[in-house]
Amino acid sequence: MSAAARPRVVIVGCGFGGLFAARQLKRAAVDITVIDRTNHHLFQPLLYQVATAGLSAPAIAAPIRHILARQRNVTVLMGEVMAIDLSSRSLSLEDGQRVDYDHLIVAAGATHSYFGHPEWQAHAPGLKTLEDAFDLRGRILTAFEHAERSHDAQERAAWLSFVVIGAGATGVEMAGTLAEIARMTLRGEFRRIEPQHARVILLEGGERVLPAFPPDLSQRALTQLERLGVTVRLACRVSSIDAQGVSTIDAQGPSTADGERIDARTVIWAAGVAASPLGRTLGVPLDRSGRVIVADDLSVPGHPEVFVVGDLAAAISGGQPVPGVSPAAKQMGRHAASNICRQLDRAPTQPFSYRDYGTLATIGRNAAVAFFGRVHLWGYPAWLTWLLAHVYFLIGFRNRLVVLLDWAWAYWRFERSARIVIEPVKPP
């Protein structure tokens, strides 16, 4: 097949789904264009470690061009896709440039969902990108600095109060790490305050933390969080967020009796995600979260040349929704790429089948929970499993080595090496 006749495959997004789709097409007779609004692939499961100064950004991110440099059938473009036109088989970038395709894989991921309250984002940032991580790191570290400078006891207490909203994996990991920073990392570094007296409050609207885990592991996680000094409040919903703190109500129903005001200058949102708004430009059915409802082979119904993978896809496997986790995105990316190869060979596409290799969440030092089918782990064994799994799945040997060294140093010395703040957060 001549170069001019080679099919054009466009991949939107180079997270786990997009990257593994591109790699799967390495030996295919196609020309691939990978488009991402950043120049790096991000290992998102460890993003909270950057936000909490445990790791530097290059340890969990790598330039897309470097990762795919040896794959000669790939062209990388840094740009943001604004709309996709299925009828003309083209997509538009932020500068008006049009990119045509013969086959398309959309792996645009997800963003934050504030459940109809976008005004909360200014006071309770989420964690999806490196920019988010830098912002949170600045908020967390400068909160202690403002507390050190304050002469008012009430104001100082507000600066030393940290509220994490949402007790999924991200919220639990963030809350546990914040408690460790206050009680271990910063101990002895201040003269006017005692960081170990900081309050870390984890709010969850449901009846237990880590609702995706089995009930026994949720209870184990709750116990480990409380041992770290985290205050966990279940069946507790947020009614408002402002620069001074958070107001809550009982999840069973609002009343004037059960409302509470928490004065806290640092609030972190980990309660919900929404699919990328790019899915709405496709003009196809979406679910309540804005995800594209795909066919069993991950294609868009009525458009077999278009596949949607990762957090943007509402996919079903074995009668169950495919979870929005990185292993699922990798499998979906590879499967969509394989189905494109089948289409090129004029063979029927295959339905996607998700293989669950287990679920893990870390809480703190020697504290984690994990389950692999009927096997449930907690404490040190789960923590060690979590550590080895995340190091293994990092992109590149250098990143694995750097992360291992940083974690080893932090484990033995209780120090966090990435505590540099460029733009301190100003008081409200």
Residue pairs with C-beta under 8 A, 6 or more apart in sequence:
1 29
3 31
6 29
6 30
6 31
7 29
7 30
7 31
7 102
7 103
7 344
8 30
8 31
8 33
8 100
8 101
8 102
8 103
9 25
9 28
9 30
9 31
9 32
9 33
9 101
9 102
9 103
9 104
9 105
9 340
10 32
10 33
10 35
10 91
10 99
10 101
10 103
10 104
10 105
11 18
11 21
11 22
11 32
11 33
11 34
11 35
11 104
11 105
11 107
12 18
12 35
12 36
12 81
12 84
12 91
12 104
12 105
12 106
12 107
12 108
12 278
13 35
13 36
13 106
13 107
13 108
13 109
13 310
14 22
14 34
14 36
14 41
14 64
14 76
14 107
15 41
15 42
15 44
15 107
15 109
15 310
15 329
16 44
16 107
16 310
16 326
16 329
16 330
16 333
17 105
17 107
17 109
17 309
17 310
17 329
17 330
17 332
17 333
17 336
18 34
18 36
18 105
18 107
18 309
18 310
18 333
19 41
19 64
19 67
19 333
19 395
20 329
20 330
20 331
20 333
20 334
20 337
21 105
21 107
21 309
21 333
21 334
21 336
21 337
22 32
22 34
22 68
22 71
22 74
22 337
23 71
23 334
24 333
24 334
24 337
24 338
25 32
25 73
25 337
25 340
25 341
26 71
26 73
28 73
28 337
28 340
28 341
28 344
29 344
30 73
30 103
30 340
30 344
31 73
31 75
32 71
32 73
32 74
32 75
33 74
33 75
33 76
33 77
33 99
33 101
34 64
34 68
34 74
34 75
34 76
34 77
35 77
35 78
35 79
35 81
35 91
35 93
35 99
36 64
36 76
36 77
36 78
36 79
37 78
37 79
37 80
37 81
38 64
38 78
38 129
38 130
39 63
39 64
39 65
39 78
40 61
40 62
40 63
40 64
40 130
41 61
41 62
41 63
41 64
41 67
41 395
42 60
42 61
42 129
42 130
43 60
43 61
43 393
43 394
43 395
43 399
44 128
44 326
45 326
45 390
45 393
46 55
46 59
46 60
46 390
46 394
46 403
47 60
47 127
47 128
47 129
47 130
47 132
47 133
48 127
48 133
48 170
48 173
48 174
48 177
49 55
49 60
49 177
50 56
50 57
50 59
50 60
50 130
50 133
50 134
50 137
50 418
51 127
51 132
51 133
51 134
51 136
51 137
51 140
51 174
52 136
52 137
52 140
52 174
52 177
52 178
52 181
52 416
53 137
53 140
53 141
53 181
53 185
53 416
53 417
53 418
53 419
54 177
54 406
54 407
54 410
54 416
54 417
54 418
55 403
55 406
55 418
56 402
56 406
56 417
56 418
57 130
57 133
57 134
58 399
58 402
59 399
59 402
59 403
59 406
60 394
60 399
60 403
61 130
62 395
62 396
62 399
64 76
65 76
67 395
67 396
68 74
68 76
77 93
77 99
79 93
79 94
79 95
79 97
80 93
80 94
81 91
81 92
81 93
81 108
81 278
82 92
82 93
82 94
82 278
82 281
83 91
83 92
83 278
83 281
84 90
84 91
84 92
84 104
84 106
84 278
84 281
84 282
85 91
85 92
86 282
86 283
86 284
86 300
86 303
86 306
88 100
89 100
89 101
89 102
89 104
89 305
90 98
90 99
90 100
90 101
91 98
91 99
91 101
91 104
92 98
92 99
93 99
101 305
102 305
103 305
103 306
103 307
103 340
103 343
104 305
104 306
104 307
105 307
105 308
105 309
105 333
105 336
105 337
105 340
106 278
106 279
106 282
106 292
106 306
106 307
106 308
106 309
106 312
107 308
107 309
107 310
107 312
107 329
107 333
108 276
108 278
108 279
108 310
108 312
109 128
109 276
109 310
109 311
109 312
110 128
110 273
110 274
110 275
110 276
110 311
110 312
110 324
111 128
111 273
111 274
111 275
111 276
111 277
112 121
112 126
112 128
112 269
112 272
112 273
112 274
113 271
113 272
113 273
113 274
113 289
114 120
114 121
114 124
114 269
114 272
115 271
115 272
117 241
120 238
120 241
120 269
121 269
123 241
123 242
123 243
123 267
124 165
124 241
124 246
124 267
124 268
124 269
125 132
125 135
125 136
125 139
125 268
125 269
126 132
126 268
126 269
126 270
127 133
127 136
127 170
127 174
127 268
127 269
127 270
128 273
134 422
136 268
137 418
137 419
137 421
138 421
138 422
138 423
138 424
138 425
139 266
139 425
140 162
140 178
140 181
140 266
141 419
141 421
142 421
142 424
142 425
143 159
143 160
143 162
143 265
143 266
143 425
144 159
144 160
144 186
144 190
144 193
144 195
144 198
145 424
146 159
146 265
146 427
147 156
147 159
147 160
147 192
147 193
148 190
148 191
148 192
148 193
150 156
150 159
154 263
156 193
157 199
157 263
158 244
158 245
158 263
158 264
158 265
159 265
159 266
160 182
160 193
160 195
160 197
160 198
160 199
161 198
161 199
161 201
161 245
161 262
161 263
161 264
161 265
161 266
162 178
162 198
162 199
162 200
162 201
162 264
162 266
162 267
162 268
163 201
163 203
163 245
163 246
163 262
163 264
163 266
163 267
163 268
164 171
164 174
164 175
164 178
164 200
164 201
164 202
164 203
164 267
164 268
164 270
165 171
165 203
165 238
165 246
165 267
165 268
165 269
165 270
165 271
166 203
166 204
166 269
166 270
166 271
166 272
167 175
167 202
167 203
167 204
167 206
167 208
167 209
167 210
167 211
167 232
167 234
167 270
168 210
168 211
168 212
168 270
168 271
169 210
169 212
169 361
170 270
171 202
171 204
171 209
171 268
171 270
171 271
172 202
172 209
172 210
172 221
172 225
172 361
172 363
173 361
173 362
173 363
174 268
174 270
175 200
175 202
175 225
175 230
175 232
176 224
176 225
176 228
176 230
176 362
176 363
176 364
176 367
177 364
178 198
178 200
178 230
179 200
179 225
179 228
179 229
179 230
179 364
180 228
180 364
180 365
181 195
181 416
182 195
182 196
182 197
182 198
182 200
182 229
183 195
183 196
183 228
183 229
184 365
184 414
185 414
185 415
185 416
186 195
186 196
187 195
187 196
187 414
189 195
199 231
199 264
200 229
200 230
200 231
201 230
201 231
201 232
201 233
201 262
201 264
202 209
202 225
202 230
202 231
202 232
202 233
203 233
203 236
203 237
203 238
203 246
203 248
204 232
204 233
204 234
204 235
204 236
205 235
205 236
205 237
205 251
205 271
206 234
206 235
206 251
207 234
207 235
208 215
208 218
208 219
208 222
208 234
209 218
209 221
209 222
209 225
209 232
209 234
210 217
210 218
210 221
210 361
210 369
211 218
212 323
212 359
213 221
213 359
213 361
213 369
213 371
214 371
214 376
216 376
217 369
217 370
217 371
217 376
217 378
218 369
220 369
220 378
220 379
221 361
221 363
221 369
221 378
222 232
224 363
224 364
224 367
224 369
224 378
224 379
225 232
225 363
226 232
227 367
228 363
228 364
228 367
233 248
235 250
235 251
235 252
236 248
236 249
236 250
236 251
237 248
237 249
237 250
237 251
238 246
238 247
238 248
238 271
239 247
239 248
239 249
239 254
239 259
240 246
240 247
241 247
241 267
243 265
243 428
244 263
244 265
244 428
245 261
245 262
245 263
245 264
245 265
245 267
246 261
246 262
246 264
246 267
247 259
247 260
247 261
247 262
248 259
248 260
248 261
248 262
249 255
249 258
249 259
250 258
265 427
265 428
273 289
273 311
273 324
274 289
274 290
275 286
275 289
275 290
275 291
275 292
275 311
275 312
276 290
276 311
276 312
277 290
278 312
279 286
279 290
279 291
279 292
279 308
279 312
280 286
280 290
282 292
282 300
282 306
284 292
284 293
284 300
284 301
284 302
284 303
285 292
285 293
285 301
286 292
286 293
286 314
287 293
287 314
289 314
291 311
291 312
291 313
291 314
292 300
292 308
292 312
292 313
292 314
293 301
293 314
294 300
294 301
294 307
294 308
294 313
294 314
294 315
295 301
296 316
296 351
296 352
297 307
297 335
297 339
297 349
297 350
297 351
297 352
298 307
298 308
298 309
298 313
298 315
298 332
298 335
298 336
298 339
298 352
299 305
299 306
299 307
299 308
299 336
299 339
299 349
300 306
300 307
300 308
304 343
304 349
305 343
307 336
307 339
307 340
309 329
309 332
309 333
309 335
309 336
310 324
310 328
310 329
310 332
310 333
311 324
311 329
313 322
313 332
314 321
315 321
315 322
315 332
315 352
315 354
316 322
317 352
317 353
317 354
318 353
318 354
322 328
322 332
322 352
322 354
323 354
325 359
326 393
327 356
327 357
328 354
331 352
331 354
331 355
332 352
332 354
335 350
335 352
338 350
339 349
339 350
342 348
342 349
342 350
343 349
356 373
357 372
358 370
358 371
358 372
358 373
359 370
359 371
360 368
360 369
360 370
360 382
360 385
360 386
360 389
361 368
361 369
361 370
361 386
362 368
362 383
362 386
362 387
363 369
365 383
365 411
366 379
366 380
366 383
367 379
367 383
368 377
368 378
368 379
368 382
368 383
368 385
368 386
369 376
369 377
369 378
369 382
370 376
370 377
370 378
370 382
370 385
370 386
371 377
377 385
387 407
390 403
391 400
391 403
391 404
392 400
394 400
394 403
406 417
409 415
409 417
410 416
410 417
